[in-house]
Every structure is written in C-alpha cells, then in structure tokens.
C-alpha cells in the first residue's frame, strides 16, 4: 500500500485516507491504485462491512495532481478510473467524509462513493474549465443526474464551487457536520454495519444499478440480486432476533 494512502480498520469499517496534505491530497497514480487496492480488500474480507474515504489535513481532495499531469502521469487505476473508484464500485458501501475542498476529480471521487458526509464549510466543484480541461471523471455526467439541468450546467460551465450546506439542501450530500466529517461518517457507518451484510450488498447493487432498468423488466433484473437473500441464514436470524427482541448475530451467509 502506498504511503500516499493510509488504511485502518475500526469496528468492521475500512477507513481509507488520502495522505498528501501538503498537496491538498491531489490525486496521483500511486494513490489511485492504493485506493483501488483498499476497495478490493473491502470486498475480500468478510468482517469488513463498509468503507470511509477521506483526506488528511482538513482537505478531501483537490483533484488531479497537475505537476504529475505535466509529467505525463494520469491519476487513474486501470479498472477503477480516477482515484480508483470512479468507473468501478465495490459491492459494499463507501462513505465519503469531506472536509475542506472536494474539487475537480475530488468532487468526482466523492460522487463515486455511495454516501457523502461533509463539514459545513466544505466546498464542492468541477473547475476543470478554468484550466482548459473537462470533468471527464464523472462530474459532467453525474451533475445533471443529481441536479436540475440549468444548475448543473452553471456549475460545470463556470467552474465555481458550491458550499456543503447548499449541496445538502439539493440532495447531493447526506449529512452536514459542524465537527470533522469523519466523525459523522463513522456514525453513519455504524448504523449501516449493524444491518445484515448480504442485504446491504444486495441493496446497494439495486439502488446503484436500477436506474438503467426498463420498468417492465425490473423484477427480471432485480432477481439475481435478491434470490439468495430470502433463503440465507442471515434472513432467518434477522426474523428470529426480531421475535426474541435482541440484536441479530449476522453470519454473512
């Protein structure tokens, strides 16, 4: 694992920290590959139920490392794209904990996560046009899917940032914190990991993928995600725990 990315496990949650604070966590190829490797670990280890992606030193990610770009380096992973997860997602949930700036590829990285917790002073934006570039890591595509088209167009064409409070009002951010975003993300992760692990993965897959499904084929597409859930040991344990008024003991099978 690159020293540009730190990884720690806390209570079933994999915390992944971009560790280039002097460069405002600008993304390098090594960091992107390290994040992708961490997400592979998330999926591979049964005791891990969720991940938090954050940045060291009070900034989430200021986008692509432009010095590296000038040397011919692109901060992408072959499968996962920019930052290791913008073109691929693990089966388990990933929460972005955003302090400071999530700009350019940094905002695209946050949007690639499943949920976003942000400090109230955090800023989101895709300023690529200010540098003669295009937000090709998902920003120009995702914004009009999340916002009314005129507002998405304004953010994309001006390159101006949006504050976390406004982003929360518009539904782009799940929770806003007054303290460090990581604390809010840990609280959210704790709620998630208390639930059935098989159900969490199936539900994430359906929520992320179903917008592509024709209405008439929803059940056909959904069945592969849920067919094994209702016959699983976890499903029986969940019902039994409810009847006995106790916390379930999940097996992940």
ZAFI-712737 format. One record per residue: x negated, y negated, z of N, C-alpha, C, CB in turn; residue number from 1. Coordinates in pm, whole numbers, plus 50000, padded with zeros to 5 digits. Each point is the difference from the previous one (the first is absolute). Glycine has a CB too. Example, Ala and Ser with C-alpha at 12.3 -4.5 7.8 and 13.67 -1.06 7.14 Angstrom:
! ZAFI-712737
neast;nnorth;nup;caeast;canorth;caup;ceast;cnorth;cup;cbeast;cbnorth;cbup;i
48681;50569;50780;50089;49881;50000;49910;49880;50000;50189;50117;50125;1 $
49846;49778;49803;49918;49881;50006;50077;49891;50073;49882;50063;49785;2 $
This chain:
! ZAFI-712737
neast;nnorth;nup;caeast;canorth;caup;ceast;cnorth;cup;cbeast;cbnorth;cbup;i
49916;50119;50000;50084;49881;50000;49912;49875;50000;50183;50125;50122;1 $
49847;49781;49791;49922;49877;49992;50015;49918;50128;50028;50000;49751;2 $
49861;49933;50290;50009;49910;50116;50089;49880;49971;49771;50072;50070;3 $
50265;49909;49803;50090;49891;49964;50143;50030;50039;49849;49942;49812;4 $
50178;50181;50230;50133;50040;50047;49983;50083;50127;50094;49999;49762;5 $
49976;49961;50345;49995;50072;50126;50128;50081;50016;49854;49822;50103;6 $
50133;50297;49954;50116;50090;50017;50004;50049;50144;49989;50071;49758;7 $
50130;49922;50302;50020;50044;50138;50136;50066;50010;49853;49815;50090;8 $
50159;50286;49994;50127;50069;50023;50053;49961;50138;49931;50194;49850;9 $
50195;49764;50154;50066;49963;50126;50140;50061;50000;49867;49783;50017;10 $
50153;50320;50064;50132;50056;50018;50070;50044;49873;50015;49858;50196;11 $
49915;50211;49717;50060;50047;49876;50001;49898;49889;50136;50147;50137;12 $
49806;49735;49888;49997;49893;49900;49854;49978;49956;50208;49890;50102;13 $
49769;50111;49769;49868;49973;49944;49987;49851;49974;49990;50231;49895;14 $
49923;49703;50180;49980;49856;49981;49878;49977;49910;50103;49951;50228;15 $
49922;49981;49661;49898;49978;49898;49976;49850;49990;50067;50211;49871;16 $
49808;49747;50155;49968;49857;50007;49897;49963;49896;50053;50000;50243;17 $
49982;49908;49669;49903;49946;49905;49902;49915;50080;50169;49999;49806;18 $
49702;50034;50183;49902;49943;50093;49896;49914;49926;50034;50199;50151;19 $
50013;49696;49785;49911;49903;49937;50043;49859;50043;49959;50155;49800;20 $
50045;49818;50330;50058;49874;50047;49929;49876;49946;50068;50120;50203;21 $
49800;49887;49777;49926;49884;49950;50043;49963;49858;49807;50064;50145;22 $
50246;50035;49783;50048;49977;49863;50154;49999;49996;49792;50110;49910;23 $
50270;49866;50203;50147;50002;50013;50057;50131;49946;50006;49749;49981;24 $
49917;50358;50039;50043;50136;49961;50030;50012;49851;50093;50027;50228;25 $
49835;49895;49691;50013;50014;49854;49964;50143;49961;49943;49754;49964;26 $
50133;50301;49944;49993;50142;49969;49884;50033;49907;50245;50012;50031;27 $
49681;50093;50005;49893;50055;49917;50040;50141;49956;49825;49861;50121;28 $
50098;50192;49787;50027;50137;49956;49980;50099;50114;49929;49938;49768;29 $
49965;50041;50312;49975;50090;50112;50116;49997;50100;49754;49966;49970;30 $
50300;49916;50058;50111;49989;50093;50126;50067;49943;49903;49787;50089;31 $
50121;50193;49782;50117;50062;49936;49991;50152;50008;50020;49804;49845;32 $
49863;50250;50129;49984;50145;50005;50012;50051;50143;49853;49990;49798;33 $
50100;49932;50299;50012;50041;50139;50145;49999;50047;49772;49909;50042;34 $
50305;49993;49914;50143;49997;50034;50071;50120;49938;49995;49748;50015;35 $
49972;50282;49859;50060;50117;49934;49967;50128;50076;49986;49882;49778;36 $
49891;50130;50269;49960;50118;50076;50076;50009;50133;49772;49989;49894;37 $
50250;49896;50169;50076;49999;50124;50144;50046;49976;49855;49814;50087;38 $
50204;50146;49801;50136;50040;49970;50009;50150;49969;50045;49770;49913;39 $
49849;50285;50027;49994;50145;49981;49997;50071;50135;49880;49969;49780;40 $
50044;49975;50313;49996;50058;50135;50137;49992;50066;49758;49936;50020;41 $
50311;49953;49962;50135;49985;50055;50090;50114;49957;49971;49752;50001;42 $
50027;50279;49871;50084;50107;49949;49952;50139;50041;50055;49853;49809;43 $
49813;50162;50207;49943;50132;50023;50015;50048;50144;49841;49952;49819;44 $
50159;49957;50278;50000;50039;50141;50141;49991;50058;49763;49920;50023;45 $
50287;50195;50017;50140;50009;50045;50029;49912;50120;50005;50231;49912;46 $
49897;49748;50175;50025;49921;50120;50011;49851;49971;49880;50173;50130;47 $
50081;49785;49751;50015;49860;49960;50137;49982;49936;49749;49976;49965;48 $
50326;49926;50082;50137;49982;49953;50020;49870;49923;50075;50134;50195;49 $
49833;49771;49822;50019;49866;49944;49864;49932;49998;50241;49984;50086;50 $
49745;49913;49830;49876;49922;49997;50031;49852;50012;49890;50176;49859;51 $
50013;49751;50194;50005;49853;50001;49878;49951;49924;50125;49990;50222;52 $
49896;49922;49683;49890;49939;49925;49991;49853;50040;50031;50161;49805;53 $
49851;49796;50239;49983;49863;50046;49861;49951;49962;50160;50038;50189;54 $
49809;49838;49850;49870;49941;49971;49935;49947;50126;50079;49941;49771;55 $
49788;50063;50234;49926;49951;50115;49984;49848;49995;49879;50219;50011;56 $
50106;49722;50106;49964;49859;50007;50110;49902;49971;49783;50073;49938;57 $
50343;49969;50074;50111;49906;49984;50048;49976;49859;49913;49896;50198;58 $
50039;50182;49706;50048;49991;49862;50031;50139;49950;49864;49791;49959;59 $
50245;50224;49967;50035;50130;49943;49907;50031;49883;50241;49973;50071;60 $
49775;49955;49820;49914;50020;49883;50019;49882;49906;50014;50253;50021;61 $
49875;49685;49940;50005;49883;49912;49995;50037;49853;49891;49870;50180;62 $
50125;50259;49790;50003;50042;49860;49869;50064;49956;50161;49818;49956;63 $
49813;50176;49916;49882;50062;49941;49874;49922;50038;50140;50086;49810;64 $
49752;49986;50217;49871;49936;50022;49950;49945;49867;49947;50156;50195;65 $
50061;49711;49789;49967;49939;49871;49852;50013;49966;50188;49840;50033;66 $
49725;50164;50069;49859;50020;49973;49975;50138;49939;49942;49845;50189;67 $
50128;50253;49864;49991;50134;49943;50056;50005;49859;50018;50095;50228;68 $
50091;49834;49751;50061;49994;49867;49902;49943;49898;50227;49971;50105;69 $
49699;49924;49935;49903;49940;49909;49884;50095;49970;50062;49775;50090;70 $
49916;50321;50000;49897;50102;49975;50054;50116;49917;49890;49937;50215;71 $
50238;50057;49751;50060;50107;49921;50071;50105;50081;49827;49958;49837;72 $
50189;50020;50294;50067;50098;50086;50148;49971;50011;49788;50030;50129;73 $
50294;50073;49862;50144;49988;50024;50032;50074;50129;50052;49983;49751;74 $
50019;49954;50341;50026;50060;50132;50116;50097;49997;49911;49794;50105;75 $
50075;50311;49818;50110;50095;49981;49952;50142;50027;50106;49846;49831;76 $
49988;50237;50205;49982;50144;50008;50064;50061;49876;49998;49998;50257;77 $
49942;50106;49689;50048;50057;49874;50146;50039;50005;49771;50081;49957;78 $
50272;49976;50152;50141;50041;50014;50085;49889;50061;49925;50237;50024;79 $
50023;49699;50082;50081;49909;50079;50003;49856;49954;49951;50147;50184;80 $
49965;49817;49718;50000;49864;49951;49937;49903;50097;50203;50053;49872;81 $
49835;49819;50119;49942;49897;50086;50020;50037;50147;50041;49826;49823;82 $
49851;50165;50253;50009;50027;50143;50032;50143;50036;50070;49769;50023;83 $
49935;50319;49879;50020;50142;50027;50143;50048;50009;49792;49985;50113;84 $
50308;49921;49886;50139;50047;50016;50101;49924;49914;49939;50064;50230;85 $
50019;49849;49680;50099;49922;49925;50063;50079;49886;49873;49796;50060;86 $
50065;50313;49896;50061;50082;49893;50031;50141;50048;49875;49864;49831;87 $
50109;50161;50297;50028;50131;50059;50032;49978;50146;49848;50121;49837;88 $
50241;49961;50218;50034;49987;50141;49996;50136;50068;50144;49799;49949;89 $
49810;50208;50176;50005;50128;50071;50144;50039;50031;49775;49954;50099;90 $
50243;50170;49942;50134;50047;50032;50053;49940;50129;49949;50211;49882;91 $
49960;49748;50206;50038;49946;50130;50002;49848;49996;49902;50202;50113;92 $
50174;49734;49976;50015;49854;49996;49872;49925;50032;50235;50033;50065;93 $
49751;49851;49873;49887;49910;50025;50057;49862;50031;49845;50133;49845;94 $
50109;49810;50266;50043;49866;50043;49884;49903;49980;50162;50098;50170;95 $
49864;49790;49764;49901;49894;49989;50015;49907;50120;50000;50015;49747;96 $
49889;49961;50325;49998;49904;50110;49922;49879;49951;50013;50182;50179;97 $
50058;49708;49793;49942;49887;49929;49982;49880;50092;50107;50081;49789;98 $
49767;49883;50231;49964;49873;50064;49932;49914;49895;49976;50108;50230;99 $
50032;49761;49786;49927;49913;49909;50053;50009;49857;49800;50024;50145;100 $
50110;50004;49763;50036;49997;49858;50014;50140;49941;49882;49782;49982;101 $
50225;50234;49940;50017;50116;49911;50020;49940;49861;50103;50154;50184;102 $
49786;49823;49748;50004;49926;49874;49952;50086;49885;49963;49788;50125;103 $
50090;50183;49756;49961;50070;49878;50015;50151;50024;49839;49813;49935;104 $
50052;50261;50043;50008;50143;50026;50034;50033;50143;49837;50032;49822;105 $
50136;49875;50271;50037;50023;50139;50150;50007;50018;49793;49885;50069;106 $
50281;50030;49861;50145;50008;50007;50049;50126;49930;50015;49749;50006;107 $
49922;50286;49883;50038;50123;49930;49975;50121;50088;49948;49891;49780;108 $
49943;50104;50298;49969;50109;50092;50107;50011;50108;49755;49967;49955;109 $
50288;49919;50099;50106;50000;50102;50129;50055;49942;49893;49803;50115;110 $
50142;50155;49764;50123;50046;49936;49995;50149;49967;50032;49772;49906;111 $
49848;50282;50076;49987;50143;49971;50031;50085;50122;49828;49946;49827;112 $
50163;49993;50292;50038;50071;50122;50152;50008;50008;49789;49922;50117;113 $
50260;50161;49973;50144;50023;50009;50071;49897;50086;49956;50241;49970;114 $
49973;49701;50126;50057;49899;50087;49891;49896;50027;50162;50166;50106;115 $
49882;49712;49928;49905;49893;50027;50037;49931;50132;49961;49966;49753;116 $
49942;50025;50337;50011;49920;50121;49899;49888;49987;50077;50199;50144;117 $
49966;49677;49875;49912;49886;49977;50003;49902;50115;50034;50028;49757;118 $
49850;49914;50273;49995;49889;50095;50074;49881;49942;49779;50081;50092;119 $
50282;49839;49993;50085;49892;49952;49924;49897;49916;50140;50034;50201;120 $
49728;49959;49812;49921;49906;49921;49938;50062;49876;49953;49880;50210;121 $
50077;50246;49764;49942;50067;49883;50052;49938;49870;49979;50213;50133;122 $
49941;49801;49762;50035;49946;49869;49990;50110;49895;49917;49771;50068;123 $
50182;50230;49843;50003;50095;49888;49999;49923;49868;50126;50169;50141;124 $
49801;49882;49761;50001;49932;49871;49919;50074;49895;50029;49786;50120;125 $
50001;50186;49754;49921;50054;49888;49945;49882;49919;50142;50214;49990;126 $
49742;49733;50052;49942;49881;49936;49914;50032;49878;50005;49893;50222;127 $
50010;50226;49720;49913;50039;49889;49998;49898;49887;50046;50236;50058;128 $
50071;49703;49912;50003;49905;49888;49907;49881;50024;50236;50069;49954;129 $
49736;49901;50173;49909;49890;50031;49856;50033;49963;50152;49932;50186;130 $
49820;50196;49790;49866;50045;49962;49998;50056;49859;49950;50049;50240;131 $
50158;49928;49685;50006;50050;49864;50023;50149;49991;49853;49817;49937;132 $
50202;50242;50171;50024;50144;50006;50150;50028;50010;49775;50035;50110;133 $
50260;50091;49892;50139;50043;50011;50012;50097;50117;50037;49969;49751;134 $
50071;50023;50323;50024;50091;50113;50045;50135;49947;50063;49806;50150;135 $
49838;50269;49799;50030;50126;49931;49997;50120;50091;49905;49900;49797;136 $
50076;50078;50333;49999;50111;50095;50137;50027;50059;49765;49945;50050;137 $
50338;49999;49889;50137;50023;50046;50074;49874;50039;49925;50218;50076;138 $
50004;49670;49945;50066;49878;50044;50101;49946;49901;49797;49950;50128;139 $
50163;50039;49746;50090;49945;49899;50118;50093;49972;49807;49881;49900;140 $
50177;50246;50131;50108;50097;49980;50091;50008;50122;49851;50131;49848;141 $
50090;49871;50271;50078;50019;50121;50080;49878;50042;49831;50162;50070;142 $
50113;49717;49912;50070;49881;50046;50142;49988;49943;49779;49889;50021;143 $
50243;50125;49846;50137;49987;49950;50091;50115;50040;49907;49874;49812;144 $
50037;50232;50243;50083;50109;50053;50040;49974;50144;49887;50159;49846;145 $
50042;49750;50220;50025;49970;50140;50071;49868;50020;49800;50131;50056;146 $
50188;49778;49847;50052;49864;50013;50084;49964;49879;49800;49936;50138;147 $
50286;49960;49874;50065;49947;49881;49894;49959;49897;50196;49919;50139;148 $
49834;50106;49734;49902;49980;49895;49940;49858;49999;50123;50171;49868;149 $
49957;49721;50146;49939;49867;49997;49898;49979;50111;50209;49915;49899;150 $
49818;50137;50222;49906;49984;50110;49874;50083;49975;50191;49958;50157;151 $
49827;50164;49794;49884;50083;49966;49916;49932;49893;50129;50207;50059;152 $
49936;49733;49842;49928;49931;49894;49921;49881;50054;50177;50073;49837;153 $
49883;49854;50255;49931;49885;50058;49874;50043;50075;50219;49879;50019;154 $
49792;50223;50063;49885;50048;50075;49890;50050;49907;50152;50060;50190;155 $
49888;50010;49704;49902;50057;49909;49934;49895;49913;50132;50209;49999;156 $
49943;49690;49957;49946;49901;49907;49927;49885;50068;50183;50060;49847;157 $
49856;49907;50276;49928;49894;50073;49881;50055;50076;50213;49873;50020;158 $
49797;50252;50023;49895;50057;50083;50003;49951;50143;49864;50021;49798;159 $
50238;49901;50238;50008;49945;50135;50047;50108;50099;50049;49771;49904;160 $
49903;50222;50222;50035;50104;50097;50136;49976;50067;49757;50033;50040;161 $
50292;50072;50024;50124;49994;50078;49968;50043;50143;50144;50048;49794;162 $
49914;49884;50304;49978;50034;50139;50076;50125;50041;49964;49761;50046;163 $
49989;50302;50062;50059;50125;50045;50145;49984;50043;49775;50072;50072;164 $
50258;49816;49990;50138;49980;50047;50095;49995;49881;49916;49875;50202;165 $
50046;50052;49694;50082;49993;49879;50006;50137;49932;49939;49758;49970;166 $
49949;50311;50027;49998;50135;49940;50092;50094;50075;49765;49961;49924;167 $
50242;50024;50208;50090;50082;50081;50145;49966;49969;49826;50014;50180;168 $
50204;49858;49807;50136;49958;49967;50047;50058;49867;49962;49789;50129;169 $
49945;50227;49779;50032;50050;49867;49994;50152;49991;49912;49787;49907;170 $
50054;50279;50203;49999;50146;50001;49871;50062;49952;50239;49988;49966;171 $
49655;49933;50018;49872;50054;49955;49918;50055;50115;50003;49838;49814;172 $
50026;50118;50308;49927;50040;50119;50099;50057;50100;49823;49823;49961;173 $
50141;50288;50105;50091;50065;50094;50008;49928;50133;49949;50214;49890;174 $
49935;49751;50166;49998;49938;50131;49893;49892;50004;50081;50213;50106;175 $
49947;49681;49972;49905;49890;50019;49963;49996;50147;50097;49867;49806;176 $
49774;50118;50222;49952;50000;50138;49937;49867;50036;49963;50247;49985;177 $
50037;49722;50144;49928;49883;50049;49857;50037;50038;50216;49902;50082;178 $
49764;50223;49956;49867;50050;50032;49942;50073;49879;50062;50021;50243;179 $
49827;50050;49775;49938;50073;49890;50098;50096;49933;49780;49981;50117;180 $
50217;50021;49751;50093;50084;49926;49983;50147;50032;50000;49831;49819;181 $
49879;50210;50216;49976;50141;50029;50085;50049;50115;49768;49975;49916;182 $
50260;49938;50181;50083;50043;50113;50143;50027;49956;49854;49866;50155;183 $
50200;50046;49761;50132;50025;49947;50005;50123;49913;50042;49758;50008;184 $
49851;50264;49914;49994;50119;49915;49993;50127;50084;49886;49865;49822;185 $
50041;50130;50289;49993;50117;50087;50136;50031;50061;49761;49947;50050;186 $
50314;49952;49988;50134;50023;50054;50090;50065;49896;49972;49804;50153;187 $
50020;50146;49723;50081;50057;49892;49958;50143;49972;50030;49771;49901;188 $
49839;50254;50096;49950;50135;49974;50044;50097;50109;49804;49901;49881;189 $
50195;50053;50244;50042;50085;50111;50145;50047;49982;49839;49878;50152;190 $
50245;50032;49800;50139;50037;49976;50011;50103;49889;50073;49772;50076;191 $
49846;50209;49820;50005;50092;49885;49951;50139;50039;49965;49806;49845;192 $
49920;50201;50224;49941;50131;50027;50079;50080;50102;49778;49903;49946;193 $
50317;50034;50121;50087;50075;50092;50101;50086;49925;49971;49818;50168;194 $
50043;50159;49702;50099;50071;49919;49939;50125;49935;50118;49782;49958;195 $
49968;50298;49981;49956;50125;49939;49904;49977;49885;50216;50101;50067;196 $
49664;49958;49936;49900;49972;49897;50041;50042;49860;49832;50026;50175;197 $
50234;50087;49811;50046;50042;49867;50106;49903;49947;49949;50240;50057;198 $
50141;49720;50032;50105;49907;49961;49943;49864;49962;50159;50120;50151;199 $
49737;49835;49920;49936;49873;49968;49944;50002;49859;49945;49966;50242;200 $
49982;50140;49724;49940;50007;49867;50105;50008;49890;49802;50113;50101;201 $
50301;49968;49921;50106;50013;49899;50072;49868;49981;50027;50241;50059;202 $
50000;49690;50052;50073;49874;49992;49917;49893;49930;50122;50059;50210;203 $
49748;49934;49822;49914;49903;49930;50003;50026;49850;49853;49982;50204;204 $
50134;50144;49758;50000;50033;49857;50127;49957;49930;49852;50190;50051;205 $
50261;49834;50013;50129;49963;49939;50013;49849;49988;50105;50208;50095;206 $
49863;49720;50014;50015;49854;49997;49910;49938;49893;50056;50002;50245;207 $
49821;50045;49743;49907;49942;49904;50032;50038;49857;49827;50005;50176;208 $
50222;50116;49801;50015;50049;49864;50139;49985;49941;49823;50158;50054;209 $
50279;49829;50030;50138;50013;49952;50048;49885;49913;50043;50128;50203;210 $
49889;49757;49804;50045;49887;49917;49985;50031;49851;49936;49842;50184;211 $
49987;50259;49783;49983;50040;49860;50105;50101;49955;49757;49956;50023;212 $
50321;50097;50070;50091;50110;49968;50132;49949;49944;49893;50136;50179;213 $
50154;49920;49708;50136;49968;49952;50104;50045;50103;49924;50022;49759;214 $
50181;49900;50257;50101;50030;50102;50056;50141;49984;50058;49757;50008;215 $
49965;50284;49868;50061;50130;49978;49906;50117;50033;50139;49894;49823;216 $
49733;50077;50194;49904;50107;50026;49937;49990;50139;49953;50007;49757;217 $
50106;49913;50332;49938;49978;50130;49982;50131;50077;50102;49772;50006;218 $
50002;50310;50002;49988;50123;50077;49895;50095;49942;50239;49975;50065;219 $
49756;50031;49804;49902;50086;49935;49858;49959;50035;50161;50039;49814;220 $
49814;49830;50186;49867;49950;50032;49969;50009;50149;50016;49848;49804;221 $
50086;50135;50280;49978;50000;50144;49978;50138;50058;50139;49798;50010;222 $
49920;50303;49929;49995;50135;50057;49859;50050;50031;50207;50045;49875;223 $
49695;49937;50036;49866;50049;50034;49939;49936;50124;49968;50041;49759;224 $
50075;49838;50274;49949;49931;50118;50059;50057;50129;49971;49795;49862;225 $
50154;50254;50132;50071;50033;50124;50036;50147;50014;50089;49772;49994;226 $
49891;50309;49902;50047;50139;50005;49942;50076;50119;50023;49996;49752;227 $
49849;49980;50279;49935;50072;50109;50029;49940;50137;49823;50064;49840;228 $
50233;49816;50163;50017;49930;50128;50106;50067;50087;49931;49786;49888;229 $
50181;50247;50053;50114;50047;50080;49984;50143;50050;50142;49848;49868;230 $
49759;50224;50079;49972;50135;50050;49871;50004;50081;50119;50094;49802;231 $
49825;49792;50228;49873;49994;50071;50017;50021;50150;49915;49845;49824;232 $
49976;50193;50242;50002;50013;50146;50026;49864;50065;49840;50195;49986;233 $
50107;49699;49953;50019;49867;50056;50147;49960;50001;49773;49937;49920;234 $
50301;50099;49975;50142;49966;49995;50076;50068;50115;49985;49971;49749;235 $
49982;50154;50274;50065;50072;50110;49959;49941;50135;50006;50209;49860;236 $
49866;49755;50152;49952;49941;50125;50066;49865;50025;49781;50120;49971;237 $
50236;49801;49924;50064;49870;50016;50142;50013;50053;49860;49912;49815;238 $
50216;50183;50131;50137;50021;50045;50003;50055;50143;50070;50042;49762;239 $
49838;50052;50267;49995;50059;50134;49962;49895;50104;49939;50222;49899;240 $
49962;49694;50067;49958;49896;50093;50111;49900;50028;49767;50027;49918;241 $
50310;49940;49978;50113;49909;50018;50102;50061;50096;49964;49907;49768;242 $
50067;50223;50211;50098;50068;50085;49953;50008;50145;50076;50132;49801;243 $
49793;49883;50217;49944;50014;50134;49956;49868;50061;49929;50227;49936;244 $
50093;49663;49990;49969;49865;50047;49853;49986;50042;50238;49976;50076;245 $
49672;50067;49833;49856;49990;50024;49931;49955;49871;50011;50181;50178;246 $
49863;49784;49835;49924;49963;49882;49964;50125;49921;49909;49797;50118;247 $
50100;50198;49749;49964;50116;49920;49850;50025;50000;50198;49958;49858;248 $
49765;50167;50128;49859;50039;49987;49978;50047;49857;49985;50066;50246;249 $
49968;49845;49671;49988;50025;49856;49883;50094;49971;50099;49774;49953;250 $
49922;50315;49948;49898;50095;49957;49947;49966;49861;50108;50177;50140;251 $
49966;49741;49787;49959;49970;49863;50020;50116;49906;49837;49842;50092;252 $
50259;50241;49940;50029;50114;49913;50148;50041;50016;49758;50080;50017;253 $
